């Protein structure tokens, strides 16, 4: 009888052990998804100068097949509008893997502009890559190593640079009408008059004209402001009245040559026209 009791107890113990293993064994044996700490970075060009660029985001913690956010801040402390274009690319050790973002900017004197950049990494990407920021005309390129998936001790790079792979950056591309239109729109959006109280939904391209000049376009924009007047009117006693404006912006060879608001206000120099 004693031997039989021990046998039954042993069987019961084994059954309980089996049940515990059934419900908990998978968790113990499977390592699950490995999460990598974000490891933020911030690259600053031109600190202490009139024109400063800050590029920031995370160098790790990126997941293949998911989107990641980066930020480009353009700070213009000069007396003139700063306009140009930027190019963000993902690199491996030999070439450009894909273009992340490419756009234009126009920042008014004493103003700053923030550009949110969304990088959509393909599901096939894994490991270290170079995230390149290039602004033509600045003669500078920032390449930040980022990790998609788990970060390892592998030594990344070297990544292609402007000097070693100049053909990877389309400096010689013609400045198209679409690029010129984007630059003109950004210029209007960042102008002190619109930035102060311009009504976002009212901005509209009315007409495109073609001056008898190579690589030149004239864009006519209309928009409404919630107050009268021009420029930055901070501290002024203003009547709240919807005011319609018309801006004429001429872009030539990638530069805003003239910008006139209502035939009364010089948007480049921020002064009234005599």
Backbone torsions as a table, in degrees:
resi	resn	phi	psi	omega
1	UNK	NA	-37.0	-179.9
2	UNK	-63.7	-44.6	-178.6
3	UNK	-63.0	-37.8	179.6
4	UNK	-65.6	-39.5	179.0
5	UNK	-63.8	-40.9	178.6
6	UNK	-64.3	-39.0	-179.6
7	UNK	-64.1	-43.6	178.9
8	UNK	-64.7	-42.1	179.4
9	UNK	-63.4	-37.9	179.1
10	UNK	-65.3	-42.7	178.1
11	UNK	-62.0	-41.7	178.7
12	UNK	-62.0	-43.0	179.6
13	UNK	-63.5	-41.0	178.2
14	UNK	-65.4	-36.8	178.8
15	UNK	-64.9	-43.2	179.5
16	UNK	-64.2	-43.1	179.1
17	UNK	-60.6	-39.9	179.6
18	UNK	-64.5	-40.5	178.9
19	UNK	-65.1	-42.3	178.8
20	UNK	-61.8	-43.1	179.1
21	UNK	-63.5	-38.0	-179.2
22	UNK	-61.7	-42.1	-175.6
23	UNK	-86.8	-23.3	-175.0
24	UNK	-117.1	-16.2	-173.3
25	UNK	-61.1	-40.0	-178.2
26	UNK	-61.3	-40.3	-178.9
27	UNK	-65.9	-39.0	-177.6
28	UNK	-71.6	-39.5	-172.8
29	UNK	-83.4	-28.2	-177.5
30	UNK	-91.6	123.9	-178.6
31	UNK	-70.1	-21.4	-179.7
32	UNK	74.1	-173.4	-177.6
33	UNK	-75.8	130.7	179.6
34	UNK	-88.2	123.0	179.0
35	UNK	-100.4	134.5	-179.2
36	UNK	-107.5	135.0	-179.4
37	UNK	-60.8	144.8	-174.7
38	UNK	-60.3	-41.5	179.6
39	UNK	55.8	72.3	-175.9
40	UNK	-65.7	152.7	176.4
41	UNK	-134.6	158.5	174.0
42	UNK	-148.7	117.8	178.9
43	UNK	-106.5	126.7	-176.7
44	UNK	-117.5	126.9	173.7
45	UNK	-103.8	136.3	170.5
46	UNK	70.6	35.9	176.9
47	UNK	-61.3	137.5	-178.3
48	UNK	85.4	-3.1	180.0
49	UNK	-104.0	178.4	-176.6
50	UNK	-74.6	-27.4	-178.6
51	UNK	-122.2	120.0	-174.4
52	UNK	-126.9	135.6	177.4
53	UNK	-118.2	131.4	175.8
54	UNK	-124.0	123.4	179.7
55	UNK	-116.3	124.1	-173.1
56	UNK	-140.5	162.3	179.2
57	UNK	165.1	-154.1	178.0
58	UNK	-114.4	138.4	179.2
59	UNK	-88.5	-11.8	179.1
60	UNK	-143.4	176.8	-179.5
61	UNK	86.7	8.9	179.9
62	UNK	-85.5	144.8	-175.1
63	UNK	-117.3	130.3	178.3
64	UNK	-59.8	134.8	-179.9
65	UNK	85.5	-1.5	179.6
66	UNK	-120.1	161.2	-178.6
67	UNK	-89.7	147.2	175.5
68	UNK	-126.7	151.8	-177.6
69	UNK	-107.4	136.0	171.8
70	UNK	-128.9	164.6	-175.6
71	UNK	-133.7	134.6	176.4
72	UNK	-118.2	119.1	179.2
73	UNK	-112.9	126.4	-178.6
74	UNK	-116.3	115.0	-174.8
75	UNK	-112.2	117.3	-176.6
76	UNK	-111.5	104.8	178.5
77	UNK	-101.9	10.8	-179.7
78	UNK	-85.1	179.1	-179.1
79	UNK	-93.9	2.5	-179.3
80	UNK	-126.5	154.8	176.6
81	UNK	-64.1	133.0	178.7
82	UNK	-101.1	118.0	-178.2
83	UNK	-130.0	149.1	-179.8
84	UNK	175.6	-159.8	178.2
85	UNK	-137.6	161.5	179.1
86	UNK	-133.1	154.4	-178.6
87	UNK	-138.9	123.4	178.0
88	UNK	-116.8	124.7	-176.9
89	UNK	-132.9	154.1	174.7
90	UNK	-103.4	128.5	-174.0
91	UNK	-119.1	148.1	161.5
92	UNK	-107.0	-165.8	-174.0
93	UNK	-73.5	-10.7	-175.4
94	UNK	-116.1	-29.8	-172.1
95	UNK	-162.4	-173.4	175.4
96	UNK	-82.3	124.9	177.3
97	UNK	-77.5	-46.4	176.4
98	UNK	-165.7	156.4	174.5
99	UNK	-84.5	128.9	-179.4
100	UNK	-89.6	-47.1	-179.1
101	UNK	-160.5	147.3	179.2
102	UNK	-149.6	120.0	-177.1
103	UNK	-156.1	-177.6	179.5
104	UNK	-118.3	163.1	176.3
105	UNK	-145.6	154.9	173.7
106	UNK	-147.0	109.9	-174.2
107	UNK	-112.9	124.0	-177.2
108	UNK	-67.1	159.5	177.7
109	UNK	-56.9	133.7	177.8
110	UNK	74.6	10.8	-177.5
111	UNK	-116.4	170.9	175.1
112	UNK	-137.0	156.0	-178.7
113	UNK	-134.3	136.4	176.8
114	UNK	-111.9	133.2	-179.7
115	UNK	-120.5	118.9	176.5
116	UNK	-85.2	127.1	-177.3
117	UNK	-114.2	120.6	178.5
118	UNK	-102.7	121.4	179.4
119	UNK	-104.1	118.9	177.4
120	UNK	-98.5	103.4	-178.1
121	UNK	-85.4	131.8	-180.0
122	UNK	-67.9	156.4	-177.9
123	UNK	-67.2	-17.0	-178.4
124	UNK	-86.5	-7.3	-175.9
125	UNK	-87.1	136.4	177.3
126	UNK	-157.7	139.9	176.6
127	UNK	105.6	-164.1	-177.9
128	UNK	-83.9	141.4	174.4
129	UNK	-139.3	163.0	175.8
130	UNK	-99.7	126.6	176.2
131	UNK	-99.8	109.9	-172.4
132	UNK	-100.8	129.7	169.8
133	UNK	-111.4	126.4	180.0
134	UNK	-134.2	131.5	176.1
135	UNK	-121.5	105.2	-179.6
136	UNK	-54.4	138.9	-179.7
137	UNK	95.1	-19.8	178.4
138	UNK	-88.2	-15.0	-178.2
139	UNK	54.3	38.8	179.0
140	UNK	-146.6	144.8	178.7
141	UNK	-136.0	133.1	176.7
142	UNK	-109.1	126.7	177.0
143	UNK	-122.4	115.1	-179.2
144	UNK	-108.4	127.7	176.7
145	UNK	-72.8	128.0	175.7
146	UNK	-123.3	155.9	-178.1
147	UNK	-118.6	124.5	174.7
148	UNK	-103.1	120.7	-172.3
149	UNK	88.8	-156.4	-176.7
150	UNK	-71.2	134.7	177.5
151	UNK	-79.8	136.4	-178.7
152	UNK	-123.6	-175.7	179.9
153	UNK	-91.7	6.9	178.9
154	UNK	-63.2	135.6	177.9
155	UNK	-78.8	113.4	-175.9
156	UNK	-81.4	165.6	175.0
157	UNK	78.0	-166.8	-1.6
158	UNK	-72.1	150.5	-178.3
159	UNK	-92.8	153.6	177.5
160	UNK	-60.9	141.5	178.2
161	UNK	-117.8	172.3	177.8
162	UNK	-59.1	-39.5	-176.8
163	UNK	-68.1	-41.0	-175.2
164	UNK	-85.8	-25.7	-179.0
165	UNK	-136.4	62.9	-176.4
166	UNK	-63.3	-23.6	-178.2
167	UNK	-72.8	-10.1	-179.0
168	UNK	-80.0	-12.9	-178.1
169	UNK	-114.6	118.9	-168.3
170	UNK	-77.7	61.1	-179.8
171	UNK	-69.3	-28.7	-174.7
172	UNK	-86.4	-1.9	179.8
173	UNK	-64.1	143.3	178.2
174	UNK	-67.1	144.3	177.8
175	UNK	-79.8	108.9	-171.9
176	UNK	-83.2	167.5	176.7
177	UNK	-61.0	-38.7	-179.4
178	UNK	-63.6	-42.6	176.9
179	UNK	-63.4	-40.8	179.2
180	UNK	-63.9	-40.4	178.7
181	UNK	-63.8	-42.9	178.0
182	UNK	-61.3	-40.9	179.2
183	UNK	-65.2	-41.7	179.3
184	UNK	-63.8	-41.9	-179.9
185	UNK	-65.4	-43.6	177.8
186	UNK	-62.3	-37.5	178.6
187	UNK	-61.5	-45.4	-179.8
188	UNK	-65.0	-44.9	-178.7
189	UNK	-60.1	-37.1	-177.0
190	UNK	-91.8	-1.3	177.9
191	UNK	-67.1	144.6	-177.7
192	UNK	-55.3	-35.5	-179.4
193	UNK	-63.3	-49.4	-179.1
194	UNK	-72.1	-40.6	-178.2
195	UNK	-62.4	-30.8	-176.8
196	UNK	-70.6	-50.6	-176.2
197	UNK	-153.5	22.3	177.8
198	UNK	-64.6	142.3	-179.7
199	UNK	-91.4	112.4	-169.2
200	UNK	-53.1	-46.1	-174.9
201	UNK	-72.2	-10.7	-176.1
202	UNK	-89.3	-14.8	-176.6
203	UNK	-67.5	126.3	-174.9
204	UNK	-148.6	137.4	173.7
205	UNK	-79.3	116.6	-175.8
206	UNK	-89.6	-41.8	-173.3
207	UNK	-158.9	149.2	172.9
208	UNK	-120.1	125.7	-179.5
209	UNK	-113.9	157.4	-174.6
210	UNK	-124.9	94.4	177.8
211	UNK	-61.5	156.9	-179.8
212	UNK	-80.0	54.1	-179.7
213	UNK	-137.3	138.1	-178.7
214	UNK	-66.5	137.2	178.3
215	UNK	57.3	43.2	179.2
216	UNK	-133.4	142.2	178.5
217	UNK	-141.5	149.4	175.7
218	UNK	-119.5	121.0	-177.1
219	UNK	-111.4	130.7	178.7
220	UNK	-106.4	118.3	179.3
221	UNK	-115.3	146.1	172.3
222	UNK	-120.2	148.7	175.0
223	UNK	-161.7	163.7	178.6
224	UNK	-112.0	144.2	172.1
225	UNK	-114.4	155.2	-178.4
226	UNK	-86.2	-3.0	176.7
227	UNK	-139.9	164.7	175.4
228	UNK	-82.0	163.7	174.2
229	UNK	102.7	179.8	-175.2
230	UNK	-131.2	157.9	175.4
231	UNK	73.6	-165.9	178.3
232	UNK	-80.6	111.8	-174.8
233	UNK	-104.6	26.6	179.5
234	UNK	-58.1	131.0	178.0
235	UNK	87.6	-7.3	179.2
236	UNK	-87.9	148.1	175.2
237	UNK	-80.0	105.9	-173.3
238	UNK	-117.7	137.6	173.5
239	UNK	-79.0	134.5	179.9
240	UNK	-81.2	100.0	-178.7
241	UNK	-142.9	133.6	-179.8
242	UNK	-66.1	123.2	-177.6
243	UNK	-121.7	125.7	179.9
244	UNK	-89.0	141.2	-179.9
245	UNK	-130.5	155.7	172.7
246	UNK	-132.5	123.0	-177.8
247	UNK	-109.9	132.4	175.6
248	UNK	-111.0	115.6	-175.8
249	UNK	-120.9	123.2	178.3
250	UNK	-105.0	121.7	177.6
251	UNK	-110.6	125.3	-179.3
252	UNK	-132.3	122.5	179.1
253	UNK	51.3	43.2	175.2
254	UNK	79.6	14.3	178.7
255	UNK	-131.9	142.0	173.0
256	UNK	-77.6	110.5	-176.3
257	UNK	-84.9	-45.0	177.6
258	UNK	-139.1	150.7	177.1
259	UNK	-151.9	111.2	-174.8
260	UNK	-121.9	133.5	-180.0
261	UNK	-109.3	120.4	177.0
262	UNK	57.1	24.7	-176.7
263	UNK	57.5	20.2	-177.2
264	UNK	-127.7	-23.6	-169.2
265	UNK	-129.1	124.8	176.9
266	UNK	-82.1	110.9	-175.3
267	UNK	-76.4	-17.8	177.2
268	UNK	-80.7	-47.9	-177.3
269	UNK	-92.7	-9.0	-179.5
270	UNK	56.7	51.0	177.2
271	UNK	-140.6	159.4	175.1
272	UNK	-71.8	145.9	177.8
273	UNK	-86.5	128.0	-178.5
274	UNK	-66.0	NA	NA
